[in-house]
Amino acid sequence: RHWGVNVGRFPSRYAAEKVLLKTALAEMSTLDGTLRKVVQRPQGFDANFLGMSRESADLACRRLAARNVSCFMIGPS
């Protein structure tokens, strides 16, 4: 369970946390039990869900893409 998904980069921590919460509620079945994490970068705040298997990260991204939510998988570092 070393995979995750990124659902965007935002100008503030608040905006990133808001999107994480909204996304978690909309996709409870695939994101239940994941860790919501905001990562500060020089370009902004990344909104990530972590602690997933590769398969669940792939499924989550496909389901989010179907809702027009931009998403990419984060592999083990």
N, C-alpha and C positions, 0 to 999 in steps of 0.2 A: 504493500500500500504506500508506494513512494511517488505516486503520480498526482497530478492536480490539473485544474483548469484555470485559465485567466479569462475574466469577463470584461476586461477593459482597464484603461489608464485614465485617471481623473485628476482635476486640478486641486482637489482638497481631499483630506482623509474622510471628512463627512460624506462627500459625494460617493466615494468608493464604498464606504460602509453601507450607505443607503442602497446602492445597487446590489451589494452582496445580500442584504436582507430581503430585498424585493425578489431577487433571483432564487434565493433559497426557498421562499414561500411558494413561488410559482412552480418550482421543480423539486418539491419535497421528496418525491419517490426516488429520484436519482441522486439527490444531494444530501439526503438524510445521513447524519453521522459524519459528515465531512467537517473539516476545520475551516472556518472563514478567517482569512488573513489579509490585512492591508499591508503592502510593502512600499515603503517610501523610496522613490528613485529620484535622480536629479530632474527627470522630465515630468514627474507627477507621482500619483499614488496608484499602484497596481491592486486590483481587486481579484483575489485568488481564493479558490476552494482547494484544500489540500487533504492528503490522507486517503487517496483513492487508488484502486487498482487501475492498470492500463485500460482494461475493458470498461470499467465504470466511467473513467474520464472520457473515453471515446464516445460512449453512449450519451453522457451528459452533454458533451459538445454538439453531438448530432441533434439532440432534442432541443438544445438552446438555439442552434442555427435555424431549426424549423420555426422558432418563435422570433426570428430576426434579431437574436442576441449574438453579437460577435463574441467568439470564443476560440481559444487555442489551448492545446494540451501542454502541460509542463511535465517534462520527464524527470526521472531521478537525477539529482545533481551530483 
